[in-house]
Amino acid sequence: MMHETKKISSISVALPNGTHTIANDEGSMTLGQRIQLHKVLYVPSLKCNLISVAKLCKELNCNVTFFDIFVYCRIVF
């Protein structure tokens, strides 16, 4: 899912369970048809995708609303 990847200096990534792991690559990725994320860290030890909602809202100037079966992201112009 990532493109334009490049090697970076190792970055420690904190996980919700209190442990840490390492990211050695970063790149860009596209969510849906229009949302472009940059400086996305690749963490090979994770078996899922995690998104920082705070970073998403700040970088895209958007609002995110969580519902029980989906998430809605509205970009503010």
N, C-alpha and C positions, 0 to 999 in steps of 0.2 A: 504494500500500500504506500510505502514511502518512495519518494524520488528525490533526485539531487542530493543524495547522501554524501557525507564526507566524514572523515575521521576527526575526532576532537580529543583534547586532553581528557582523561578520565574524570567523570563527574559522579559524585556520590548522590544517589537518589534515595530519599526516605520513603519507606512504604508504610501503609496504614497500620500494620501490626508492630511498628516500632523498629523493625530491622532496616538495613540499608543494602543497596545493591549498586552496581556500577553501570554507567552508560559510556560508551566509547565512540558512538556515532550520532550524528544528527542529520536531519533532512527536512523535507517538506511533504505535506500530504493534503489531499483534497477530501473534504467531507461533503457528501451529496454532490450537487452540481456546481455550487458556487462558493463554498467556504474553503478558503485556502489557509492552511496552518504552516508556519515557518518555524525553524529552530526546534523541531520536534525531536526529542531524544529517543534513541533506539536502545532499549534495555533487553538484551537477549534472554535473560533469565525469567522475564515475565511472559506468561502465556495468554495475556489479554492486552487490550488497548485501554490506556487511562488518559483522560483529558483533564487538565486543570481548568475548571469552569471560570475561576477568577481571571486567569490569563486569557482565556477565550473571550470573555466579556471586555476586558481591557483592550486587547489588540484589535478586535473587530468592532468595538463600540456597539455591543449588542446586549439584549436582555435575554435571559434564559429562564424558561418556566418548566418545571418538572410536573408531569402528570403520572398517574399510576401505570400507564402503558406506553407512554412516549414522552419525548422532550421536545419543546418548541424553542427555537432560537430566532429572535427577530433582530435584524441589523437596524440600528438607528442611524438615519442620515442627517 
